[in-house]
Amino acid sequence: MSTVQAPIWEFYGGIHLPDHKAESTRRPIAIAPLPHRLVLPLQQHIGEMAEPVVQVGEQVLKGQIVAEARGRVSAPIHATSSGRVVEIGEHRIPHPSGLDAPCVVIETDGEDRWAELPAPWPDYTAHHPDELIERIHWAGIVGLGGATFPTSAKLATGEAKPIHTLILNGAECEPYISCDDMLMRERADRVIAGMQVLLHILGARECLIGIEDNKPEAIAAMRQALDDAGVSQARVVVVPTKYPSGSEKQLIRLLTGHEVPHGGLPADLGLLCQNVATSAAVANAVLDGQPLISRIVTLTGQGISEPQNVEARIGTLVTKLIAFAGGYTPALHRLIVGGPMMGFTLHNDHVPLTKGCNCLLAASAAESPDPPKPAPCIRCGRCADVCPARLLPQQLYWYAHARDFDKVQDYNLFDCIECGCCSHVCPSHIPLVQYYRFAKTEIWNQERERRKSDLARQRHEARLARLERLERERKERLRKKKEALEKKPKGATDDPKKAAIEAAMKRVAAKKAARQEAADGAGVSANTSSED
């Protein structure tokens, strides 16, 4: 493994922010206690919601599937401890909408007994990539950097598009979040083990591990782990601390100099990006046969007593995690899921930890002040200067505000990564990202309605076509029958029974005629004799 620094390219835009990571990295990763109650949302990934396969009252074991995936772009949900299913229904989940969603609720028994798991595959190279992808799918692994795209579905893109370079994302650019930093410091060997499995699945020739330069301990640990594993086709690449360097397209630009084209995917360039925590989860699934049942989450901010990183079971209530970290302080102003740039406010802490939750920020008023009232846009252009996607945020805002959704797409709305740089620098305090999210949601809703309308139209047209076909077939049968009748001799019939009856009637008529003729003949003879 070479320690020579690879070349670094710049990406357009971005901003420099105070990182506030030291607050939560002073302590080693703690293990949260087993909660009495686990709430497992069925939608913890992008794609189809998982479908429950357990019943209320059923006893389940740790690692047992409680909800199966619906298709490839989905992920199963596992019981994160042993216990009894006490409810399957709607519960509050960590989501910007604040709405409820279907969940499986387990009352733990304290025994934490494992279910029967698949056999570990320490010699993973003896298994075909399809087998490994299926194991990762079974394990319920999703992108743990926050995107939550099912990992098996992402890896399957390599079957259609050859991947030559794997990128491990350890940049973790958003302020306050440090769970990946601590993972790399303390469990670098696990990240590298997962990386080797991913390289084998993809058949990639190299791996680039991108880490921001504000994480020297993680950089050293990852380089040492590469040396210990004897991996020659991977190297750690130190990138400048700049937000949003951890975004997939921006990190690809930093590490390779390539830009993912508009409407394209990294796979189009022969690249595939995975988070370092996802890599560690892959190692657990393949090498140990264990599903994804826990994750490391950062608990931080001035509103929490003991900032730290905690490994907790998926489904643990946020209120339990906050209590484990010493509870709230009087400085608490707002509880945020995620970081201050891309996270969202949580109005109720009785919600579960999910696979995609990497940080709980208990922010003070100074850390997350209430936004001032928006003022009119002054056309300063700062938003365009910092947009890492090279968009025109001002025009997007105008068209989104005017609900001109055709025009807003002309300005490549869906290239927006919602990093929040434009909103952060706007002197008019316009919540630009909120307008973009609104426009995207409306477009998606319109597209869903359009698909429904198209499906209804297709069904109606198919019904009309079926009725027309049946009518044509009926008329054709009648026409053929009429032609057949016209071609038959008079009195002929195709009905065997009718023909038999007609023949019998003819025979009877013939016999009657014969008898009548005989009788008539006898009468004539008698008359002749009398005359003589």
Sequence and secondary structure as in RCSB ss.txt:
>XXXX:A:sequence
MSTVQAPIWEFYGGIHLPDHKAESTRRPIAIAPLPHRLVLPLQQHIGEMAEPVVQVGEQVLKGQIVAEARGRVSA
PIHATSSGRVVEIGEHRIPHPSGLDAPCVVIETDGEDRWAELPAPWPDYTAHHPDELIERIHWAGIVGLGGATFP
TSAKLATGEAKPIHTLILNGAECEPYISCDDMLMRERADRVIAGMQVLLHILGARECLIGIEDNKPEAIAAMRQA
LDDAGVSQARVVVVPTKYPSGSEKQLIRLLTGHEVPHGGLPADLGLLCQNVATSAAVANAVLDGQPLISRIVTLT
GQGISEPQNVEARIGTLVTKLIAFAGGYTPALHRLIVGGPMMGFTLHNDHVPLTKGCNCLLAASAAESPDPPKPA
PCIRCGRCADVCPARLLPQQLYWYAHARDFDKVQDYNLFDCIECGCCSHVCPSHIPLVQYYRFAKTEIWNQERER
RKSDLARQRHEARLARLERLERERKERLRKKKEALEKKPKGATDDPKKAAIEAAMKRVAAKKAARQEAADGAGVS
ANTSSED
>XXXX:A:secstr
   S       S  B      GGGSSS  EE    SEEEEES  SSSS  EE   TT EE BT EEEE SSSS  
 EE SS EEEEEEEEEE S TT  EEEEEEEEE S   B       SSGGGS HHHHHHHHHHTT B TTTT  B
HHHHHTHHHHS   EEEEE    STT  HHHHHHHH HHHHHHHHHHHHHHHT SEEEEEEETT HHHHHHHHHH
HHHHT  SEEEEEE   BTTTSHHHHHHHHHS    TT  GGGGTEEEEEHHHHHHHHHHHHH     EEEEEEE
STTBSS EEEEEETT BHHHHHHHTT B TTEEEEEES TTT EEES S SB  TT  EEEEEETTTS       
      HHHHH TT   HHHHHHHHHTT HHHHHHTTGGG     HHHHH TT   HHHHHHHHHHHHHHHHHHH
HHHHHHHHHHHHHHHHHHHHHHHHHHHHHHHHHHHHHS TT  S HHHHHHHHHHHHHHHHHHHHHHHHHHHHHH
HHHHHH 
